Amino acid sequence: MNMKLTSKFAQLNKSKKGISACILAAGVMTITLIPESAYAHGFVEKPGSRTALCSQNYGSLNLNCGNVMYEPQSLEAPKGFPEGGPIDGKIASAGGLFGGILDQQTSDRWFKNTIKGGPNTFTWKYTAAHSTSKWHYYITKKGWNPNKPLTRADLEPIGTVNHDGSAASNNLTHTINVPTDRSGYHVILAVWDVADTSNAFYNVIDVNLVNNETPDTEVPSQPSRLQTLKITANSVELQWDPSTDNVGVKEYQVLRNGEVIDTVPGTTFVDKRLKPNTEYTYTVKALDTAGNKSKESKTLVAKTTDETPDTEAPTQPKGLHSMGTTATSVDLMWSPSEDNVGVDHYVIYRETAGTMIKIGTANPTSFLDKNLQVNTTYKYAVTAVDLAGNESVKSNIVSITTKEQGTSYEK
């Protein structure tokens, strides 16, 4: 352990007490110290974290990521960083999860978000928001080697936000002052400490850091070749050629019928939940770190197809587990399913006399089963149901035993 680094972290945490500038991270309570399969429930959405940009939902800007592309929210390891937590060389993967692919580190392995030094807003996507003690954030030092696995010695702290133990959703976004004394490729590490478990959640964000003293007034070039990749009754998938800029393109605004509907770091976008057999017009603008906007691309008109019966079931819910038990209750949670149109709700099953019987529904991804028998073992499974009524296959089955009478709530 780098003692100088630890000392510096402690000094910064003390000096920044009460600060509201940081990166937001999210995580989950679990019933084990180091889970065999992670049950995390959040990830850095903007600027896109390494794991988020592996996901198809964020354009698959990072390729060959392995199964983390399906579970960008699932990066959990023991808390206590930098003294504890994932070992050096396995920080990005939260201790080697998903085969450690996220620990691959070269100057050109991962997509980089172009950002400017100074105040930056970081937003996290929650699939479950849990009680939180703090978020803490780090950036690679000047002169770090981008062609070696990330270590503690590469990092220095840039902010801590203490929390009151309430849900992470009470602190959705944060603004952190990114250093202005360095430029080029750097990695930002966001760590979220859960209040009532031994775990935390780790996300790295690859950035192209821009710090120019000369004011940038040059606009990016106009995005070109806006086209459709796929059209369904409810969605339009767009793609365009990248713009160029004298400093760097930060993101693209996507406009539908003249209104901005989203901003994305890459050159693809899927517009969902559209009406069948309807025409929509699209344009795209490029923005740089100084806020300069390009001309709009040429207009593209896309028409959704006629609605056809939806016969595709949602994906199987994963990671069903207990968040805690009492003598008469079991608190369940699981990772969300995906669907070609949209998941409507989840069905919870409990085994009775050898048969799985429906005991309730839930949306989002948690359920409290109450009025149970003391010191009794129950088996549970969950399915996902879409708007058309298609039901997924059942999740993993978990076996949970309630506590003895008078025993307090346990995880």
PLY file of the C-alpha trace (Angstrom):
ply
format ascii 1.0
element vertex 411
property float x
property float y
property float z
element edge 410
property int vertex1
property int vertex2
end_header
0.00 0.00 0.00
1.23 3.45 -0.91
1.26 5.23 2.48
1.73 8.67 0.93
-1.35 8.06 -1.18
-3.35 6.91 1.84
-2.31 9.98 3.81
-3.28 12.25 0.96
-6.69 10.59 0.68
-7.28 11.12 4.40
-6.26 14.76 4.21
-8.53 15.42 1.25
-11.49 13.68 2.86
-11.08 15.87 5.94
-10.66 19.07 3.98
-13.59 18.34 1.68
-16.07 17.44 4.40
-19.46 18.71 3.36
-18.41 19.35 -0.21
-21.10 18.81 -2.80
-18.74 18.27 -5.70
-18.13 14.68 -6.70
-19.06 11.87 -9.02
-22.10 9.85 -8.13
-21.85 6.09 -7.88
-24.33 3.40 -6.99
-24.38 -0.06 -5.52
-26.22 -2.69 -3.54
-26.44 -4.59 -0.27
-25.51 -8.25 -0.47
-25.41 -11.18 1.88
-21.76 -12.07 1.29
-18.47 -10.26 1.53
-17.26 -11.06 -1.98
-20.16 -12.40 -4.04
-19.61 -15.16 -6.56
-21.98 -13.30 -8.82
-22.31 -9.58 -8.26
-25.67 -8.04 -7.40
-24.75 -4.42 -8.02
-27.43 -1.95 -8.93
-25.97 1.09 -10.63
-23.34 2.51 -12.92
-22.01 5.82 -14.21
-24.24 6.79 -17.12
-22.89 10.22 -18.12
-20.09 10.56 -18.93
-20.32 6.91 -19.87
-18.30 4.55 -17.70
-16.21 1.81 -19.24
-18.85 -0.77 -18.39
-21.80 1.37 -19.54
-20.21 1.85 -22.94
-19.94 -1.93 -23.28
-23.74 -2.11 -23.22
-25.84 -2.02 -26.37
-28.08 0.51 -24.62
-25.20 3.00 -24.81
-24.06 2.27 -28.34
-21.57 -0.56 -27.65
-18.73 1.93 -28.00
-16.51 -0.53 -26.11
-16.24 -3.90 -27.83
-15.22 -7.40 -26.74
-16.23 -6.75 -23.13
-17.64 -10.17 -22.32
-20.81 -10.65 -20.27
-20.48 -7.33 -18.46
-22.19 -5.83 -21.52
-25.40 -7.39 -20.16
-24.80 -6.35 -16.54
-23.10 -2.93 -16.48
-24.51 -2.42 -12.98
-22.69 -5.43 -11.55
-19.27 -4.32 -10.32
-19.13 -4.97 -6.56
-16.22 -5.60 -4.19
-15.36 -4.99 -0.53
-15.27 -1.34 0.48
-12.42 0.47 2.21
-10.61 1.85 -0.85
-7.77 2.77 -1.04
-6.63 0.82 2.02
-8.96 -2.04 1.07
-11.05 -2.96 -1.92
-9.88 -4.55 -5.19
-6.18 -5.32 -5.51
-3.94 -3.32 -7.84
-4.38 -4.35 -11.45
-8.00 -5.40 -10.85
-9.54 -2.11 -9.81
-11.51 -1.54 -13.02
-13.15 -4.98 -12.81
-13.89 -4.74 -9.07
-11.55 -7.60 -8.26
-11.60 -9.58 -11.49
-15.34 -9.85 -12.13
-16.46 -10.96 -15.60
-13.08 -12.48 -16.32
-11.17 -9.28 -15.61
-11.66 -7.98 -19.15
-12.28 -4.46 -17.86
-8.72 -4.42 -16.47
-7.23 -4.51 -19.96
-5.37 -1.22 -20.18
-3.77 0.37 -23.23
-3.88 3.88 -24.64
-6.43 2.89 -27.28
-8.40 -0.03 -25.74
-11.42 1.96 -24.52
-13.65 4.73 -25.85
-12.85 8.08 -24.26
-15.36 10.74 -23.24
-14.04 14.18 -24.14
-14.46 16.49 -21.14
-12.98 19.80 -20.02
-11.23 20.38 -16.72
-13.20 22.22 -14.04
-16.74 21.49 -12.80
-18.24 18.42 -14.49
-21.58 16.78 -13.77
-21.67 13.01 -13.38
-24.93 11.07 -13.52
-25.56 7.50 -12.41
-28.18 5.04 -13.57
-29.81 3.05 -10.77
-31.48 -0.31 -11.07
-31.86 -0.24 -7.27
-30.95 2.58 -4.92
-29.67 1.50 -1.51
-28.64 3.17 1.71
-25.36 5.00 1.25
-22.55 6.24 3.46
-20.46 8.10 0.87
-19.12 8.41 -2.65
-15.42 9.02 -3.30
-13.61 9.80 -6.53
-10.12 9.66 -7.97
-8.24 10.51 -11.16
-4.98 9.29 -12.64
-1.94 11.45 -11.92
0.02 13.47 -14.40
2.48 11.20 -16.17
0.62 7.94 -15.46
1.25 5.04 -17.83
-1.94 4.23 -19.79
-0.43 0.98 -21.06
-0.24 -0.72 -17.66
-3.08 -2.04 -15.44
-4.50 0.58 -13.07
-3.01 0.71 -9.56
-3.46 2.83 -6.44
-0.16 4.53 -7.12
-1.64 5.88 -10.38
-4.51 7.62 -8.59
-5.11 10.72 -6.52
-8.38 11.82 -4.87
-10.57 14.57 -6.28
-13.58 14.53 -3.96
-15.72 12.84 -1.34
-19.42 13.27 -0.66
-20.65 11.98 2.68
-24.23 10.74 2.86
-26.73 10.24 5.68
-27.40 6.54 5.16
-30.57 7.11 3.16
-31.15 5.79 -0.35
-28.64 6.68 -3.05
-31.52 8.09 -5.09
-31.59 11.06 -2.70
-28.29 12.18 -4.25
-28.65 11.44 -7.96
-25.98 13.62 -9.56
-22.88 15.45 -8.42
-20.56 18.07 -9.81
-16.86 17.53 -9.31
-13.92 19.76 -10.14
-11.79 17.77 -12.54
-8.14 18.97 -12.51
-7.13 21.59 -15.04
-3.39 20.89 -14.77
-3.35 17.88 -17.10
-4.62 16.94 -20.53
-5.11 13.89 -22.71
-6.13 10.40 -21.68
-6.97 9.91 -18.02
-9.11 7.53 -15.97
-11.58 8.63 -13.30
-12.52 6.09 -10.61
-15.87 6.42 -8.83
-16.49 4.38 -5.66
-19.84 4.08 -3.90
-19.87 2.80 -0.32
-23.06 1.10 0.85
-24.03 2.07 4.40
-25.10 -1.24 5.88
-22.95 -3.88 4.16
-19.22 -4.49 3.75
-19.33 -3.74 0.02
-18.83 -0.89 -2.41
-19.19 -0.44 -6.15
-16.42 0.54 -8.52
-16.69 2.25 -11.91
-13.94 3.68 -14.09
-14.55 6.38 -16.69
-12.11 6.85 -19.56
-11.78 10.52 -20.52
-9.96 12.68 -23.01
-9.25 15.66 -20.80
-9.08 19.03 -22.54
-7.51 22.02 -20.82
-6.78 24.83 -23.25
-6.00 28.33 -22.03
-6.99 29.81 -25.40
-10.78 30.24 -25.75
-12.25 27.76 -28.22
-14.72 29.41 -30.58
-14.50 26.96 -33.47
-17.59 24.81 -34.01
-17.39 21.10 -34.87
-18.04 20.00 -38.41
-21.57 19.11 -39.45
-22.47 15.44 -38.79
-22.93 13.62 -42.09
-24.58 10.51 -43.51
-27.35 10.28 -40.95
-29.13 6.99 -41.69
-31.32 4.30 -40.17
-29.88 0.94 -39.20
-33.13 -0.68 -38.05
-36.80 0.29 -37.88
-39.54 -1.51 -35.96
-43.09 -0.58 -35.00
-41.82 1.10 -31.84
-38.20 2.10 -32.48
-35.76 3.72 -34.90
-32.02 3.01 -34.72
-29.84 5.81 -36.11
-26.21 6.06 -37.15
-24.07 8.89 -38.54
-20.47 9.68 -39.42
-18.46 11.43 -36.68
-17.78 15.16 -36.72
-14.33 16.68 -36.33
-13.26 19.54 -34.08
-10.07 21.50 -33.45
-10.12 20.41 -29.78
-12.47 17.45 -29.62
-16.13 16.48 -30.01
-17.74 15.92 -26.62
-21.17 14.59 -27.58
-24.02 14.67 -30.07
-27.52 16.03 -29.64
-30.24 13.94 -31.27
-33.33 15.86 -32.35
-36.71 14.34 -33.19
-39.22 16.60 -34.92
-37.03 19.58 -34.04
-36.76 18.85 -30.30
-33.66 17.53 -28.51
-34.47 14.09 -27.10
-31.04 12.94 -25.89
-27.27 13.48 -25.98
-24.88 10.60 -26.67
-21.07 10.31 -26.76
-20.98 8.07 -29.84
-22.49 7.99 -33.31
-25.45 5.66 -32.80
-28.79 6.09 -31.06
-31.97 4.04 -30.63
-35.20 6.02 -30.28
-37.69 3.81 -28.43
-41.36 3.76 -27.45
-42.54 5.30 -30.71
-45.97 4.94 -32.32
-46.45 2.35 -35.08
-46.88 3.47 -38.71
-45.77 7.02 -37.91
-43.26 9.34 -39.60
-40.53 11.01 -37.54
-37.87 13.50 -38.63
-34.37 13.36 -37.18
-31.30 15.58 -37.16
-28.05 15.50 -35.19
-25.71 18.24 -33.86
-22.15 17.88 -32.58
-20.97 19.72 -29.44
-17.42 20.33 -28.24
-16.17 20.87 -24.69
-16.58 24.64 -25.01
-20.25 24.25 -25.85
-19.86 25.15 -29.51
-22.55 23.47 -31.62
-22.24 22.36 -35.21
-24.83 22.88 -37.89
-27.60 20.33 -37.84
-27.12 17.32 -40.05
-29.34 16.86 -43.06
-32.85 15.84 -42.06
-33.73 12.16 -42.09
-37.34 11.00 -42.28
-38.08 7.56 -40.84
-41.43 5.79 -40.65
-42.09 3.08 -38.10
-43.60 -0.16 -39.34
-47.11 -1.45 -38.75
-47.62 -2.97 -35.36
-47.31 -6.73 -35.26
-48.22 -9.04 -32.39
-45.48 -9.07 -29.77
-44.58 -12.68 -29.10
-41.09 -12.12 -27.72
-40.74 -12.72 -23.99
-38.43 -10.63 -21.78
-35.04 -11.96 -20.84
-34.68 -14.08 -17.71
-34.33 -12.08 -14.48
-30.93 -12.71 -12.94
-29.32 -12.46 -9.54
-32.35 -13.18 -7.36
-31.16 -12.93 -3.77
-32.18 -11.96 -0.25
-31.52 -8.46 0.96
-32.46 -9.49 4.49
-34.70 -11.70 6.60
-36.61 -11.54 9.87
-38.57 -14.22 11.69
-41.59 -13.48 9.49
-40.33 -11.79 6.31
-37.94 -12.12 3.37
-36.73 -9.09 1.39
-36.03 -10.12 -2.24
-34.18 -8.32 -5.01
-32.98 -9.14 -8.55
-31.43 -7.59 -11.65
-33.83 -6.20 -14.30
-34.84 -8.00 -17.48
-34.85 -6.52 -20.98
-37.55 -6.71 -23.63
-37.97 -5.71 -27.27
-40.87 -3.42 -26.30
-40.73 -3.03 -22.54
-41.01 -4.94 -19.27
-44.30 -4.21 -17.51
-43.87 -6.04 -14.20
-42.33 -9.01 -12.41
-44.11 -12.04 -10.93
-42.83 -13.53 -7.68
-43.23 -17.26 -7.06
-42.87 -19.18 -3.80
-42.74 -22.95 -3.59
-45.74 -24.48 -1.86
-46.10 -28.27 -1.55
-43.44 -28.74 -4.20
-45.04 -26.33 -6.71
-44.08 -22.74 -7.49
-47.15 -20.60 -6.79
-47.56 -16.92 -7.71
-47.59 -14.80 -4.54
-47.38 -11.27 -5.94
-46.13 -8.83 -8.56
-43.61 -6.03 -8.40
-42.13 -3.18 -10.38
-39.28 -2.29 -9.96
-37.03 -5.14 -8.93
-37.76 -5.83 -5.26
-40.43 -7.57 -3.19
-41.06 -8.02 0.54
-42.72 -11.34 1.43
-44.40 -10.96 4.83
-46.40 -13.00 7.35
-44.13 -16.04 7.05
-43.52 -18.86 9.51
-40.67 -18.61 12.01
-37.48 -20.60 11.29
-38.87 -21.98 8.03
-37.16 -22.47 4.65
-38.81 -20.97 1.55
-37.85 -21.22 -2.12
-38.43 -18.32 -4.52
-38.22 -17.53 -8.24
-39.12 -14.48 -10.35
-40.28 -13.95 -13.94
-40.59 -10.82 -16.09
-43.78 -9.96 -18.01
-43.97 -7.49 -20.90
-46.80 -5.23 -22.03
-48.21 -7.98 -24.28
-48.31 -10.47 -21.43
-45.32 -12.53 -22.57
-43.63 -14.09 -19.54
-39.94 -14.92 -19.29
-38.48 -18.15 -17.99
-38.04 -18.24 -14.24
-34.98 -16.77 -12.58
-32.58 -18.75 -10.47
-34.28 -20.37 -7.47
-33.13 -19.19 -4.05
-33.68 -21.00 -0.77
-34.04 -18.72 2.27
-34.73 -19.56 5.91
-36.53 -17.13 8.19
-34.98 -16.35 11.58
-35.96 -17.66 14.95
-38.50 -15.66 16.91
-36.97 -12.52 18.40
-33.97 -12.47 16.04
-33.31 -9.04 14.53
-33.25 -8.27 10.80
-30.25 -9.84 9.10
-28.74 -9.67 5.64
0 1
1 2
2 3
3 4
4 5
5 6
6 7
7 8
8 9
9 10
10 11
11 12
12 13
13 14
14 15
15 16
16 17
17 18
18 19
19 20
20 21
21 22
22 23
23 24
24 25
25 26
26 27
27 28
28 29
29 30
30 31
31 32
32 33
33 34
34 35
35 36
36 37
37 38
38 39
39 40
40 41
41 42
42 43
43 44
44 45
45 46
46 47
47 48
48 49
49 50
50 51
51 52
52 53
53 54
54 55
55 56
56 57
57 58
58 59
59 60
60 61
61 62
62 63
63 64
64 65
65 66
66 67
67 68
68 69
69 70
70 71
71 72
72 73
73 74
74 75
75 76
76 77
77 78
78 79
79 80
80 81
81 82
82 83
83 84
84 85
85 86
86 87
87 88
88 89
89 90
90 91
91 92
92 93
93 94
94 95
95 96
96 97
97 98
98 99
99 100
100 101
101 102
102 103
103 104
104 105
105 106
106 107
107 108
108 109
109 110
110 111
111 112
112 113
113 114
114 115
115 116
116 117
117 118
118 119
119 120
120 121
121 122
122 123
123 124
124 125
125 126
126 127
127 128
128 129
129 130
130 131
131 132
132 133
133 134
134 135
135 136
136 137
137 138
138 139
139 140
140 141
141 142
142 143
143 144
144 145
145 146
146 147
147 148
148 149
149 150
150 151
151 152
152 153
153 154
154 155
155 156
156 157
157 158
158 159
159 160
160 161
161 162
162 163
163 164
164 165
165 166
166 167
167 168
168 169
169 170
170 171
171 172
172 173
173 174
174 175
175 176
176 177
177 178
178 179
179 180
180 181
181 182
182 183
183 184
184 185
185 186
186 187
187 188
188 189
189 190
190 191
191 192
192 193
193 194
194 195
195 196
196 197
197 198
198 199
199 200
200 201
201 202
202 203
203 204
204 205
205 206
206 207
207 208
208 209
209 210
210 211
211 212
212 213
213 214
214 215
215 216
216 217
217 218
218 219
219 220
220 221
221 222
222 223
223 224
224 225
225 226
226 227
227 228
228 229
229 230
230 231
231 232
232 233
233 234
234 235
235 236
236 237
237 238
238 239
239 240
240 241
241 242
242 243
243 244
244 245
245 246
246 247
247 248
248 249
249 250
250 251
251 252
252 253
253 254
254 255
255 256
256 257
257 258
258 259
259 260
260 261
261 262
262 263
263 264
264 265
265 266
266 267
267 268
268 269
269 270
270 271
271 272
272 273
273 274
274 275
275 276
276 277
277 278
278 279
279 280
280 281
281 282
282 283
283 284
284 285
285 286
286 287
287 288
288 289
289 290
290 291
291 292
292 293
293 294
294 295
295 296
296 297
297 298
298 299
299 300
300 301
301 302
302 303
303 304
304 305
305 306
306 307
307 308
308 309
309 310
310 311
311 312
312 313
313 314
314 315
315 316
316 317
317 318
318 319
319 320
320 321
321 322
322 323
323 324
324 325
325 326
326 327
327 328
328 329
329 330
330 331
331 332
332 333
333 334
334 335
335 336
336 337
337 338
338 339
339 340
340 341
341 342
342 343
343 344
344 345
345 346
346 347
347 348
348 349
349 350
350 351
351 352
352 353
353 354
354 355
355 356
356 357
357 358
358 359
359 360
360 361
361 362
362 363
363 364
364 365
365 366
366 367
367 368
368 369
369 370
370 371
371 372
372 373
373 374
374 375
375 376
376 377
377 378
378 379
379 380
380 381
381 382
382 383
383 384
384 385
385 386
386 387
387 388
388 389
389 390
390 391
391 392
392 393
393 394
394 395
395 396
396 397
397 398
398 399
399 400
400 401
401 402
402 403
403 404
404 405
405 406
406 407
407 408
408 409
409 410
